[in-house]
Amino acid sequence: MTALEAFESFAASLIGLPISHVWRGYGSAVFIECGKLSPVTQRDGLPGNRDGEASLGVEWSWRIEDRAAIRCGSWSNESLWELAFDTMRNARIERLELFGALPEVMITLDSGVRFLSFSTTDGQPQWHLVDRRNNKPRWFTVREGHLHIGDGSEPAI
């Protein structure tokens, strides 16, 4: 099975899952947790943001749009972010797809809201998708301009 075929199967399996948690990392990093949430313990022993059955993480360069306009993006005033995140929470995934010559990712929700990665820096698109539903998590990323499947242990490029 090619990486693209694996992605398409993974994407189809997410249809109908809810967006259970949306949270910010450092800077403009955003994490979208889908499906049932599991607790996470940080290295210091404190509870962390819970992991979903599947997760999308985007380090930078993203936007949230509805049917008529861009609601906000990673370069927007941060005061707009939480309101846009609220439009995603508890909505269900209608479609997950890749677009662009260098793969970027888009989630379309049943509410009509879309979340898109959209890297504007040199190098590779800076997103990852994780499928944690099996004993061995699969990580979808972009390496050397192509979709890549790994186990999450590879260093970032």
C-alpha positions in Angstrom: 0.0 0.0 0.0 1.4 3.4 -1.0 1.5 6.3 1.5 -1.3 8.0 -0.5 -3.5 4.9 -0.4 -2.9 4.6 3.4 -3.8 8.3 3.8 -7.0 7.9 1.8 -8.0 4.9 3.9 -7.2 6.8 7.1 -9.1 9.9 6.0 -12.2 7.8 5.1 -12.1 6.2 8.6 -12.2 9.7 10.3 -15.5 10.8 8.6 -18.1 11.4 11.3 -15.6 11.6 14.2 -16.0 14.8 16.4 -13.4 17.4 16.9 -13.0 16.8 20.7 -10.3 19.3 21.6 -8.5 22.1 19.9 -5.5 23.6 21.7 -2.5 25.9 21.1 1.1 24.9 21.4 4.0 27.3 21.4 3.6 30.4 19.1 1.1 29.7 16.4 1.2 25.9 16.7 -2.3 24.3 16.8 -3.4 20.8 17.7 -6.8 19.3 16.7 -7.8 16.2 18.6 -10.4 13.9 17.1 -12.6 11.2 18.6 -12.3 9.8 22.1 -9.7 11.6 24.3 -7.0 9.9 26.4 -5.2 11.4 29.3 -1.6 12.6 28.9 1.0 13.0 31.6 3.8 15.5 30.9 7.5 14.8 31.8 7.1 16.8 35.0 4.2 14.6 36.1 1.5 17.2 35.5 -1.5 16.5 33.3 -1.2 17.7 29.7 -3.6 18.2 26.8 -5.4 15.0 26.1 -4.7 13.0 22.9 -7.4 12.1 20.5 -7.8 8.9 18.6 -6.4 10.9 15.8 -4.6 14.3 15.9 -3.6 17.0 13.5 -0.7 19.2 14.5 0.4 22.3 12.5 3.5 24.2 13.6 2.7 27.4 11.8 0.9 28.8 8.8 -2.7 27.7 9.0 -6.1 29.2 8.5 -9.7 28.6 9.4 -12.4 29.5 6.9 -16.2 29.2 6.7 -18.3 29.2 3.6 -17.9 33.0 3.0 -14.5 34.1 4.4 -11.3 33.4 6.2 -12.2 33.6 9.9 -8.6 33.8 11.1 -5.1 32.4 10.4 -1.8 32.0 12.1 -0.9 35.6 11.3 -4.3 37.1 12.5 -4.7 38.8 15.8 -4.6 36.1 18.4 -7.8 37.4 20.0 -9.7 35.9 17.0 -8.2 32.5 17.4 -10.3 31.1 20.3 -13.6 32.2 18.6 -12.6 30.4 15.4 -11.5 27.3 17.4 -14.9 27.3 19.0 -16.5 26.9 15.6 -14.6 23.7 15.2 -15.2 22.1 18.6 -17.8 19.3 18.6 -18.3 19.5 14.9 -17.8 16.3 12.9 -15.3 15.6 10.2 -16.9 15.5 6.8 -13.8 15.3 4.8 -10.0 15.1 5.2 -7.9 15.7 2.2 -4.5 16.7 0.8 -4.0 19.5 -1.6 -1.1 21.2 -3.4 2.1 20.0 -5.2 3.7 19.8 -1.7 1.1 18.1 0.4 -0.9 20.3 2.7 -3.9 19.1 4.7 -7.5 20.3 4.9 -10.3 19.2 7.3 -13.8 20.1 6.3 -16.4 19.9 9.1 -20.1 19.2 8.9 -20.7 22.9 9.9 -19.0 24.1 6.7 -15.9 25.3 8.6 -12.5 24.2 7.1 -9.1 24.1 8.7 -6.1 24.2 6.3 -2.4 24.0 6.8 -0.6 26.4 4.4 3.1 26.7 4.9 4.7 30.0 3.8 8.3 29.3 4.8 11.1 27.4 3.1 11.5 23.7 3.5 8.6 21.2 4.0 5.0 21.8 5.0 5.0 21.7 8.8 2.1 19.4 9.8 1.6 15.9 11.0 -1.4 13.6 11.4 -1.4 10.8 13.9 -3.6 7.7 14.0 -3.5 6.3 17.6 -6.3 3.8 17.2 -4.1 0.8 16.9 -1.3 -0.5 19.1 1.3 1.1 16.8 0.5 4.8 16.0 1.0 5.9 12.4 2.3 9.4 11.7 1.7 11.1 8.3 4.1 13.9 7.5 5.8 15.4 4.4 9.4 14.6 3.7 11.3 15.6 0.6 8.1 16.9 -0.9 6.1 13.6 -0.6 3.7 12.2 1.9 5.5 10.0 4.4 4.3 7.4 7.0 6.4 6.9 10.1 6.0 6.0 13.7 6.7 9.5 15.2 10.3 8.7 16.2 12.0 10.3 13.2 13.6 13.7 13.8 11.8 16.7 12.3 13.2 17.9 9.0 
